Amino acid sequence: MLERQSIASFIIGAILLIVIIRLVQRNRLDIAYCWLWLGIGFGIMFVVIRYDWLVRVSNLIGALTPTTTLFLIGFVVILLMCLQFSMVISAHRRQIKRLTQHIAVLEKMIHEERAVMPLTPDAQPRNDT
């Protein structure tokens, strides 16, 4: 890897780490989601420092160039991110369904309680529909 490429890649990794940390500090990114991004930032810096390991992995998997290995690793990371987001969406869907059911039960209880309550002369029934 050329020296300018190494410096630029290292700076990009460092900037990514700083941005992720700042987003977590400002509560713009939940800590549960920052780990993968921090791994990517450290991974970028690690590849710059140990480029020879990337070349060895490329030779091991039969890739012609280290760039191909980087694209493969990037693709796997994107797949992992999609899996993580799918799991979160599924959990939220279940929570929303459960909350909707609880709200429906509570509304029914309130409606039944109003129907049983005796009316006082100054109280008038409300029409909630």
Phi and psi in radians as a Rosetta constraint file:
Dihedral C 1 N 2 CA 2 C 2 CIRCULARHARMONIC -1.169 0.35
Dihedral N 2 CA 2 C 2 N 3 CIRCULARHARMONIC 2.682 0.35
Dihedral C 2 N 3 CA 3 C 3 CIRCULARHARMONIC -1.087 0.35
Dihedral N 3 CA 3 C 3 N 4 CIRCULARHARMONIC -0.713 0.35
Dihedral C 3 N 4 CA 4 C 4 CIRCULARHARMONIC -1.143 0.35
Dihedral N 4 CA 4 C 4 N 5 CIRCULARHARMONIC -0.666 0.35
Dihedral C 4 N 5 CA 5 C 5 CIRCULARHARMONIC -1.134 0.35
Dihedral N 5 CA 5 C 5 N 6 CIRCULARHARMONIC -0.716 0.35
Dihedral C 5 N 6 CA 6 C 6 CIRCULARHARMONIC -1.088 0.35
Dihedral N 6 CA 6 C 6 N 7 CIRCULARHARMONIC -0.811 0.35
Dihedral C 6 N 7 CA 7 C 7 CIRCULARHARMONIC -1.103 0.35
Dihedral N 7 CA 7 C 7 N 8 CIRCULARHARMONIC -0.807 0.35
Dihedral C 7 N 8 CA 8 C 8 CIRCULARHARMONIC -1.094 0.35
Dihedral N 8 CA 8 C 8 N 9 CIRCULARHARMONIC -0.750 0.35
Dihedral C 8 N 9 CA 9 C 9 CIRCULARHARMONIC -1.130 0.35
Dihedral N 9 CA 9 C 9 N 10 CIRCULARHARMONIC -0.728 0.35
Dihedral C 9 N 10 CA 10 C 10 CIRCULARHARMONIC -1.118 0.35
Dihedral N 10 CA 10 C 10 N 11 CIRCULARHARMONIC -0.732 0.35
Dihedral C 10 N 11 CA 11 C 11 CIRCULARHARMONIC -1.136 0.35
Dihedral N 11 CA 11 C 11 N 12 CIRCULARHARMONIC -0.711 0.35
Dihedral C 11 N 12 CA 12 C 12 CIRCULARHARMONIC -1.077 0.35
Dihedral N 12 CA 12 C 12 N 13 CIRCULARHARMONIC -0.772 0.35
Dihedral C 12 N 13 CA 13 C 13 CIRCULARHARMONIC -1.079 0.35
Dihedral N 13 CA 13 C 13 N 14 CIRCULARHARMONIC -0.761 0.35
Dihedral C 13 N 14 CA 14 C 14 CIRCULARHARMONIC -1.138 0.35
Dihedral N 14 CA 14 C 14 N 15 CIRCULARHARMONIC -0.744 0.35
Dihedral C 14 N 15 CA 15 C 15 CIRCULARHARMONIC -1.098 0.35
Dihedral N 15 CA 15 C 15 N 16 CIRCULARHARMONIC -0.725 0.35
Dihedral C 15 N 16 CA 16 C 16 CIRCULARHARMONIC -1.049 0.35
Dihedral N 16 CA 16 C 16 N 17 CIRCULARHARMONIC -0.765 0.35
Dihedral C 16 N 17 CA 17 C 17 CIRCULARHARMONIC -1.081 0.35
Dihedral N 17 CA 17 C 17 N 18 CIRCULARHARMONIC -0.752 0.35
Dihedral C 17 N 18 CA 18 C 18 CIRCULARHARMONIC -1.128 0.35
Dihedral N 18 CA 18 C 18 N 19 CIRCULARHARMONIC -0.752 0.35
Dihedral C 18 N 19 CA 19 C 19 CIRCULARHARMONIC -1.099 0.35
Dihedral N 19 CA 19 C 19 N 20 CIRCULARHARMONIC -0.769 0.35
Dihedral C 19 N 20 CA 20 C 20 CIRCULARHARMONIC -1.086 0.35
Dihedral N 20 CA 20 C 20 N 21 CIRCULARHARMONIC -0.796 0.35
Dihedral C 20 N 21 CA 21 C 21 CIRCULARHARMONIC -1.086 0.35
Dihedral N 21 CA 21 C 21 N 22 CIRCULARHARMONIC -0.740 0.35
Dihedral C 21 N 22 CA 22 C 22 CIRCULARHARMONIC -1.138 0.35
Dihedral N 22 CA 22 C 22 N 23 CIRCULARHARMONIC -0.685 0.35
Dihedral C 22 N 23 CA 23 C 23 CIRCULARHARMONIC -1.121 0.35
Dihedral N 23 CA 23 C 23 N 24 CIRCULARHARMONIC -0.670 0.35
Dihedral C 23 N 24 CA 24 C 24 CIRCULARHARMONIC -1.188 0.35
Dihedral N 24 CA 24 C 24 N 25 CIRCULARHARMONIC -0.741 0.35
Dihedral C 24 N 25 CA 25 C 25 CIRCULARHARMONIC -1.075 0.35
Dihedral N 25 CA 25 C 25 N 26 CIRCULARHARMONIC -0.628 0.35
Dihedral C 25 N 26 CA 26 C 26 CIRCULARHARMONIC -1.563 0.35
Dihedral N 26 CA 26 C 26 N 27 CIRCULARHARMONIC 0.156 0.35
Dihedral C 26 N 27 CA 27 C 27 CIRCULARHARMONIC 1.013 0.35
Dihedral N 27 CA 27 C 27 N 28 CIRCULARHARMONIC 0.524 0.35
Dihedral C 27 N 28 CA 28 C 28 CIRCULARHARMONIC -1.607 0.35
Dihedral N 28 CA 28 C 28 N 29 CIRCULARHARMONIC -0.323 0.35
Dihedral C 28 N 29 CA 29 C 29 CIRCULARHARMONIC -2.326 0.35
Dihedral N 29 CA 29 C 29 N 30 CIRCULARHARMONIC 2.196 0.35
Dihedral C 29 N 30 CA 30 C 30 CIRCULARHARMONIC -1.226 0.35
Dihedral N 30 CA 30 C 30 N 31 CIRCULARHARMONIC 2.496 0.35
Dihedral C 30 N 31 CA 31 C 31 CIRCULARHARMONIC -1.095 0.35
Dihedral N 31 CA 31 C 31 N 32 CIRCULARHARMONIC -0.429 0.35
Dihedral C 31 N 32 CA 32 C 32 CIRCULARHARMONIC -1.160 0.35
Dihedral N 32 CA 32 C 32 N 33 CIRCULARHARMONIC -0.440 0.35
Dihedral C 32 N 33 CA 33 C 33 CIRCULARHARMONIC -1.745 0.35
Dihedral N 33 CA 33 C 33 N 34 CIRCULARHARMONIC -0.145 0.35
Dihedral C 33 N 34 CA 34 C 34 CIRCULARHARMONIC -1.386 0.35
Dihedral N 34 CA 34 C 34 N 35 CIRCULARHARMONIC -0.363 0.35
Dihedral C 34 N 35 CA 35 C 35 CIRCULARHARMONIC -1.088 0.35
Dihedral N 35 CA 35 C 35 N 36 CIRCULARHARMONIC -0.739 0.35
Dihedral C 35 N 36 CA 36 C 36 CIRCULARHARMONIC -1.132 0.35
Dihedral N 36 CA 36 C 36 N 37 CIRCULARHARMONIC -0.700 0.35
Dihedral C 36 N 37 CA 37 C 37 CIRCULARHARMONIC -1.189 0.35
Dihedral N 37 CA 37 C 37 N 38 CIRCULARHARMONIC -0.696 0.35
Dihedral C 37 N 38 CA 38 C 38 CIRCULARHARMONIC -1.110 0.35
Dihedral N 38 CA 38 C 38 N 39 CIRCULARHARMONIC -0.663 0.35
Dihedral C 38 N 39 CA 39 C 39 CIRCULARHARMONIC -1.080 0.35
Dihedral N 39 CA 39 C 39 N 40 CIRCULARHARMONIC -0.689 0.35
Dihedral C 39 N 40 CA 40 C 40 CIRCULARHARMONIC -1.133 0.35
Dihedral N 40 CA 40 C 40 N 41 CIRCULARHARMONIC -0.784 0.35
Dihedral C 40 N 41 CA 41 C 41 CIRCULARHARMONIC -1.068 0.35
Dihedral N 41 CA 41 C 41 N 42 CIRCULARHARMONIC -0.818 0.35
Dihedral C 41 N 42 CA 42 C 42 CIRCULARHARMONIC -1.159 0.35
Dihedral N 42 CA 42 C 42 N 43 CIRCULARHARMONIC -0.613 0.35
Dihedral C 42 N 43 CA 43 C 43 CIRCULARHARMONIC -1.090 0.35
Dihedral N 43 CA 43 C 43 N 44 CIRCULARHARMONIC -0.732 0.35
Dihedral C 43 N 44 CA 44 C 44 CIRCULARHARMONIC -1.058 0.35
Dihedral N 44 CA 44 C 44 N 45 CIRCULARHARMONIC -0.816 0.35
Dihedral C 44 N 45 CA 45 C 45 CIRCULARHARMONIC -1.169 0.35
Dihedral N 45 CA 45 C 45 N 46 CIRCULARHARMONIC -0.642 0.35
Dihedral C 45 N 46 CA 46 C 46 CIRCULARHARMONIC -1.128 0.35
Dihedral N 46 CA 46 C 46 N 47 CIRCULARHARMONIC -0.717 0.35
Dihedral C 46 N 47 CA 47 C 47 CIRCULARHARMONIC -1.112 0.35
Dihedral N 47 CA 47 C 47 N 48 CIRCULARHARMONIC -0.625 0.35
Dihedral C 47 N 48 CA 48 C 48 CIRCULARHARMONIC -1.162 0.35
Dihedral N 48 CA 48 C 48 N 49 CIRCULARHARMONIC -0.760 0.35
Dihedral C 48 N 49 CA 49 C 49 CIRCULARHARMONIC -1.244 0.35
Dihedral N 49 CA 49 C 49 N 50 CIRCULARHARMONIC -0.722 0.35
Dihedral C 49 N 50 CA 50 C 50 CIRCULARHARMONIC -2.044 0.35
Dihedral N 50 CA 50 C 50 N 51 CIRCULARHARMONIC 1.031 0.35
Dihedral C 50 N 51 CA 51 C 51 CIRCULARHARMONIC -1.082 0.35
Dihedral N 51 CA 51 C 51 N 52 CIRCULARHARMONIC -0.538 0.35
Dihedral C 51 N 52 CA 52 C 52 CIRCULARHARMONIC -1.104 0.35
Dihedral N 52 CA 52 C 52 N 53 CIRCULARHARMONIC -0.524 0.35
Dihedral C 52 N 53 CA 53 C 53 CIRCULARHARMONIC -1.187 0.35
Dihedral N 53 CA 53 C 53 N 54 CIRCULARHARMONIC -0.651 0.35
Dihedral C 53 N 54 CA 54 C 54 CIRCULARHARMONIC -1.109 0.35
Dihedral N 54 CA 54 C 54 N 55 CIRCULARHARMONIC -0.697 0.35
Dihedral C 54 N 55 CA 55 C 55 CIRCULARHARMONIC -1.125 0.35
Dihedral N 55 CA 55 C 55 N 56 CIRCULARHARMONIC -0.734 0.35
Dihedral C 55 N 56 CA 56 C 56 CIRCULARHARMONIC -1.109 0.35
Dihedral N 56 CA 56 C 56 N 57 CIRCULARHARMONIC -0.748 0.35
Dihedral C 56 N 57 CA 57 C 57 CIRCULARHARMONIC -1.107 0.35
Dihedral N 57 CA 57 C 57 N 58 CIRCULARHARMONIC -0.685 0.35
Dihedral C 57 N 58 CA 58 C 58 CIRCULARHARMONIC -1.069 0.35
Dihedral N 58 CA 58 C 58 N 59 CIRCULARHARMONIC -0.767 0.35
Dihedral C 58 N 59 CA 59 C 59 CIRCULARHARMONIC -1.145 0.35
Dihedral N 59 CA 59 C 59 N 60 CIRCULARHARMONIC -0.660 0.35
Dihedral C 59 N 60 CA 60 C 60 CIRCULARHARMONIC -1.117 0.35
Dihedral N 60 CA 60 C 60 N 61 CIRCULARHARMONIC -0.733 0.35
Dihedral C 60 N 61 CA 61 C 61 CIRCULARHARMONIC -1.557 0.35
Dihedral N 61 CA 61 C 61 N 62 CIRCULARHARMONIC -0.081 0.35
Dihedral C 61 N 62 CA 62 C 62 CIRCULARHARMONIC 1.527 0.35
Dihedral N 62 CA 62 C 62 N 63 CIRCULARHARMONIC 0.289 0.35
Dihedral C 62 N 63 CA 63 C 63 CIRCULARHARMONIC -1.322 0.35
Dihedral N 63 CA 63 C 63 N 64 CIRCULARHARMONIC 2.506 0.35
Dihedral C 63 N 64 CA 64 C 64 CIRCULARHARMONIC -1.309 0.35
Dihedral N 64 CA 64 C 64 N 65 CIRCULARHARMONIC -0.579 0.35
Dihedral C 64 N 65 CA 65 C 65 CIRCULARHARMONIC -2.341 0.35
Dihedral N 65 CA 65 C 65 N 66 CIRCULARHARMONIC 2.712 0.35
Dihedral C 65 N 66 CA 66 C 66 CIRCULARHARMONIC -1.087 0.35
Dihedral N 66 CA 66 C 66 N 67 CIRCULARHARMONIC -0.471 0.35
Dihedral C 66 N 67 CA 67 C 67 CIRCULARHARMONIC -1.068 0.35
Dihedral N 67 CA 67 C 67 N 68 CIRCULARHARMONIC -0.694 0.35
Dihedral C 67 N 68 CA 68 C 68 CIRCULARHARMONIC -1.071 0.35
Dihedral N 68 CA 68 C 68 N 69 CIRCULARHARMONIC -0.718 0.35
Dihedral C 68 N 69 CA 69 C 69 CIRCULARHARMONIC -1.140 0.35
Dihedral N 69 CA 69 C 69 N 70 CIRCULARHARMONIC -0.707 0.35
Dihedral C 69 N 70 CA 70 C 70 CIRCULARHARMONIC -1.080 0.35
Dihedral N 70 CA 70 C 70 N 71 CIRCULARHARMONIC -0.732 0.35
Dihedral C 70 N 71 CA 71 C 71 CIRCULARHARMONIC -1.127 0.35
Dihedral N 71 CA 71 C 71 N 72 CIRCULARHARMONIC -0.682 0.35
Dihedral C 71 N 72 CA 72 C 72 CIRCULARHARMONIC -1.109 0.35
Dihedral N 72 CA 72 C 72 N 73 CIRCULARHARMONIC -0.796 0.35
Dihedral C 72 N 73 CA 73 C 73 CIRCULARHARMONIC -1.097 0.35
Dihedral N 73 CA 73 C 73 N 74 CIRCULARHARMONIC -0.737 0.35
Dihedral C 73 N 74 CA 74 C 74 CIRCULARHARMONIC -1.059 0.35
Dihedral N 74 CA 74 C 74 N 75 CIRCULARHARMONIC -0.709 0.35
Dihedral C 74 N 75 CA 75 C 75 CIRCULARHARMONIC -1.112 0.35
Dihedral N 75 CA 75 C 75 N 76 CIRCULARHARMONIC -0.748 0.35
Dihedral C 75 N 76 CA 76 C 76 CIRCULARHARMONIC -1.115 0.35
Dihedral N 76 CA 76 C 76 N 77 CIRCULARHARMONIC -0.695 0.35
Dihedral C 76 N 77 CA 77 C 77 CIRCULARHARMONIC -1.103 0.35
Dihedral N 77 CA 77 C 77 N 78 CIRCULARHARMONIC -0.737 0.35
Dihedral C 77 N 78 CA 78 C 78 CIRCULARHARMONIC -1.115 0.35
Dihedral N 78 CA 78 C 78 N 79 CIRCULARHARMONIC -0.703 0.35
Dihedral C 78 N 79 CA 79 C 79 CIRCULARHARMONIC -1.077 0.35
Dihedral N 79 CA 79 C 79 N 80 CIRCULARHARMONIC -0.722 0.35
Dihedral C 79 N 80 CA 80 C 80 CIRCULARHARMONIC -1.117 0.35
Dihedral N 80 CA 80 C 80 N 81 CIRCULARHARMONIC -0.689 0.35
Dihedral C 80 N 81 CA 81 C 81 CIRCULARHARMONIC -1.119 0.35
Dihedral N 81 CA 81 C 81 N 82 CIRCULARHARMONIC -0.754 0.35
Dihedral C 81 N 82 CA 82 C 82 CIRCULARHARMONIC -1.075 0.35
Dihedral N 82 CA 82 C 82 N 83 CIRCULARHARMONIC -0.706 0.35
Dihedral C 82 N 83 CA 83 C 83 CIRCULARHARMONIC -1.114 0.35
Dihedral N 83 CA 83 C 83 N 84 CIRCULARHARMONIC -0.774 0.35
Dihedral C 83 N 84 CA 84 C 84 CIRCULARHARMONIC -1.075 0.35
Dihedral N 84 CA 84 C 84 N 85 CIRCULARHARMONIC -0.792 0.35
Dihedral C 84 N 85 CA 85 C 85 CIRCULARHARMONIC -1.167 0.35
Dihedral N 85 CA 85 C 85 N 86 CIRCULARHARMONIC -0.614 0.35
Dihedral C 85 N 86 CA 86 C 86 CIRCULARHARMONIC -1.125 0.35
Dihedral N 86 CA 86 C 86 N 87 CIRCULARHARMONIC -0.686 0.35
Dihedral C 86 N 87 CA 87 C 87 CIRCULARHARMONIC -1.143 0.35
Dihedral N 87 CA 87 C 87 N 88 CIRCULARHARMONIC -0.714 0.35
Dihedral C 87 N 88 CA 88 C 88 CIRCULARHARMONIC -1.153 0.35
Dihedral N 88 CA 88 C 88 N 89 CIRCULARHARMONIC -0.773 0.35
Dihedral C 88 N 89 CA 89 C 89 CIRCULARHARMONIC -1.079 0.35
Dihedral N 89 CA 89 C 89 N 90 CIRCULARHARMONIC -0.721 0.35
Dihedral C 89 N 90 CA 90 C 90 CIRCULARHARMONIC -1.101 0.35
Dihedral N 90 CA 90 C 90 N 91 CIRCULARHARMONIC -0.751 0.35
Dihedral C 90 N 91 CA 91 C 91 CIRCULARHARMONIC -1.115 0.35
Dihedral N 91 CA 91 C 91 N 92 CIRCULARHARMONIC -0.744 0.35
Dihedral C 91 N 92 CA 92 C 92 CIRCULARHARMONIC -1.125 0.35
Dihedral N 92 CA 92 C 92 N 93 CIRCULARHARMONIC -0.668 0.35
Dihedral C 92 N 93 CA 93 C 93 CIRCULARHARMONIC -1.067 0.35
Dihedral N 93 CA 93 C 93 N 94 CIRCULARHARMONIC -0.757 0.35
Dihedral C 93 N 94 CA 94 C 94 CIRCULARHARMONIC -1.134 0.35
Dihedral N 94 CA 94 C 94 N 95 CIRCULARHARMONIC -0.713 0.35
Dihedral C 94 N 95 CA 95 C 95 CIRCULARHARMONIC -1.126 0.35
Dihedral N 95 CA 95 C 95 N 96 CIRCULARHARMONIC -0.730 0.35
Dihedral C 95 N 96 CA 96 C 96 CIRCULARHARMONIC -1.118 0.35
Dihedral N 96 CA 96 C 96 N 97 CIRCULARHARMONIC -0.734 0.35
Dihedral C 96 N 97 CA 97 C 97 CIRCULARHARMONIC -1.078 0.35
Dihedral N 97 CA 97 C 97 N 98 CIRCULARHARMONIC -0.790 0.35
Dihedral C 97 N 98 CA 98 C 98 CIRCULARHARMONIC -1.113 0.35
Dihedral N 98 CA 98 C 98 N 99 CIRCULARHARMONIC -0.749 0.35
Dihedral C 98 N 99 CA 99 C 99 CIRCULARHARMONIC -1.124 0.35
Dihedral N 99 CA 99 C 99 N 100 CIRCULARHARMONIC -0.701 0.35
Dihedral C 99 N 100 CA 100 C 100 CIRCULARHARMONIC -1.093 0.35
Dihedral N 100 CA 100 C 100 N 101 CIRCULARHARMONIC -0.719 0.35
Dihedral C 100 N 101 CA 101 C 101 CIRCULARHARMONIC -1.141 0.35
Dihedral N 101 CA 101 C 101 N 102 CIRCULARHARMONIC -0.715 0.35
Dihedral C 101 N 102 CA 102 C 102 CIRCULARHARMONIC -1.117 0.35
Dihedral N 102 CA 102 C 102 N 103 CIRCULARHARMONIC -0.729 0.35
Dihedral C 102 N 103 CA 103 C 103 CIRCULARHARMONIC -1.105 0.35
Dihedral N 103 CA 103 C 103 N 104 CIRCULARHARMONIC -0.727 0.35
Dihedral C 103 N 104 CA 104 C 104 CIRCULARHARMONIC -1.087 0.35
Dihedral N 104 CA 104 C 104 N 105 CIRCULARHARMONIC -0.734 0.35
Dihedral C 104 N 105 CA 105 C 105 CIRCULARHARMONIC -1.121 0.35
Dihedral N 105 CA 105 C 105 N 106 CIRCULARHARMONIC -0.781 0.35
Dihedral C 105 N 106 CA 106 C 106 CIRCULARHARMONIC -1.094 0.35
Dihedral N 106 CA 106 C 106 N 107 CIRCULARHARMONIC -0.741 0.35
Dihedral C 106 N 107 CA 107 C 107 CIRCULARHARMONIC -1.106 0.35
Dihedral N 107 CA 107 C 107 N 108 CIRCULARHARMONIC -0.672 0.35
Dihedral C 107 N 108 CA 108 C 108 CIRCULARHARMONIC -1.145 0.35
Dihedral N 108 CA 108 C 108 N 109 CIRCULARHARMONIC -0.731 0.35
Dihedral C 108 N 109 CA 109 C 109 CIRCULARHARMONIC -1.090 0.35
Dihedral N 109 CA 109 C 109 N 110 CIRCULARHARMONIC -0.733 0.35
Dihedral C 109 N 110 CA 110 C 110 CIRCULARHARMONIC -1.117 0.35
Dihedral N 110 CA 110 C 110 N 111 CIRCULARHARMONIC -0.774 0.35
Dihedral C 110 N 111 CA 111 C 111 CIRCULARHARMONIC -1.086 0.35
Dihedral N 111 CA 111 C 111 N 112 CIRCULARHARMONIC -0.746 0.35
Dihedral C 111 N 112 CA 112 C 112 CIRCULARHARMONIC -1.181 0.35
Dihedral N 112 CA 112 C 112 N 113 CIRCULARHARMONIC -0.646 0.35
Dihedral C 112 N 113 CA 113 C 113 CIRCULARHARMONIC -1.162 0.35
Dihedral N 113 CA 113 C 113 N 114 CIRCULARHARMONIC -0.679 0.35
Dihedral C 113 N 114 CA 114 C 114 CIRCULARHARMONIC -1.153 0.35
Dihedral N 114 CA 114 C 114 N 115 CIRCULARHARMONIC -0.615 0.35
Dihedral C 114 N 115 CA 115 C 115 CIRCULARHARMONIC -1.196 0.35
Dihedral N 115 CA 115 C 115 N 116 CIRCULARHARMONIC -0.499 0.35
Dihedral C 115 N 116 CA 116 C 116 CIRCULARHARMONIC -1.544 0.35
Dihedral N 116 CA 116 C 116 N 117 CIRCULARHARMONIC -0.424 0.35
Dihedral C 116 N 117 CA 117 C 117 CIRCULARHARMONIC -1.142 0.35
Dihedral N 117 CA 117 C 117 N 118 CIRCULARHARMONIC 2.329 0.35
Dihedral C 117 N 118 CA 118 C 118 CIRCULARHARMONIC -1.294 0.35
Dihedral N 118 CA 118 C 118 N 119 CIRCULARHARMONIC 2.562 0.35
Dihedral C 118 N 119 CA 119 C 119 CIRCULARHARMONIC -1.538 0.35
Dihedral N 119 CA 119 C 119 N 120 CIRCULARHARMONIC 2.353 0.35
Dihedral C 119 N 120 CA 120 C 120 CIRCULARHARMONIC -1.564 0.35
Dihedral N 120 CA 120 C 120 N 121 CIRCULARHARMONIC 2.796 0.35
Dihedral C 120 N 121 CA 121 C 121 CIRCULARHARMONIC -1.019 0.35
Dihedral N 121 CA 121 C 121 N 122 CIRCULARHARMONIC -0.599 0.35
Dihedral C 121 N 122 CA 122 C 122 CIRCULARHARMONIC -1.534 0.35
Dihedral N 122 CA 122 C 122 N 123 CIRCULARHARMONIC -0.191 0.35
Dihedral C 122 N 123 CA 123 C 123 CIRCULARHARMONIC -1.619 0.35
Dihedral N 123 CA 123 C 123 N 124 CIRCULARHARMONIC 2.323 0.35
Dihedral C 123 N 124 CA 124 C 124 CIRCULARHARMONIC -1.995 0.35
Dihedral N 124 CA 124 C 124 N 125 CIRCULARHARMONIC 2.491 0.35
Dihedral C 124 N 125 CA 125 C 125 CIRCULARHARMONIC -1.144 0.35
Dihedral N 125 CA 125 C 125 N 126 CIRCULARHARMONIC 2.487 0.35
Dihedral C 125 N 126 CA 126 C 126 CIRCULARHARMONIC -1.631 0.35
Dihedral N 126 CA 126 C 126 N 127 CIRCULARHARMONIC 2.524 0.35
Dihedral C 126 N 127 CA 127 C 127 CIRCULARHARMONIC -1.799 0.35
Dihedral N 127 CA 127 C 127 N 128 CIRCULARHARMONIC 1.775 0.35
Dihedral C 127 N 128 CA 128 C 128 CIRCULARHARMONIC -1.534 0.35
Dihedral N 128 CA 128 C 128 N 129 CIRCULARHARMONIC -0.029 0.35
